[in-house]
Amino acid sequence: HPLVHIEWFTKLGSHIAETGMHQVTKSTRQHRRRVSIIPITRVVQSCHLIP
């Protein structure tokens, strides 16, 4: 199966009134970004984060 590279982020944070969006940050462990390589068949839903 094809593989995908996943970059993990924190759960939804506070709601920003000006934009109507919630804030997230990159998830880290021991000061390193959390990433995973998984089979594409395990992806349930994707999302696009806007800077």
N, C-alpha and C positions, 0 to 999 in steps of 0.2 A: 504494500500500500504506500501511496505518497505520504510524506511526512510534512508537518508544519512547525514553524518556529513560533512559540507563544511568549509574549512579554507580559508578565503579570503586573497588575496595578492594585491599589488598595480598594476597599469597598467605597461606595459613594459617600462623599463627605458633605460638608455644609452646602446649602443652596445659595447661590450668588444671585441676589435680586436683580442686578443690572442686566445679567445675561440670561437668567432663567435656567441656568445649568448648574449641575453639581460638580464639586471639585474632587479630583482623584490625583494620587501621586504614584510614582513608580514604586513597586514593592521591592524591598531589599532584605537580604539576610547576610549578616556579618559584613555589612557595607558593600555588598555586591548585589547587582540587579538580579531579580528572580526571573529565570527563563526556563522553558521546557521545550523539548522536541517530542511531539506525539503524532500518532497516525491521524490522518485527516478524518478518518471515520469516527474519531472520538470528539470531533468538534460539533457542539450542539448549536452554538450561535456565535457570530462574530460581531464586532463593533468597530467603528472608526472613531478615534479620539482626535479632537481638534485642539491645536495648541492655543 
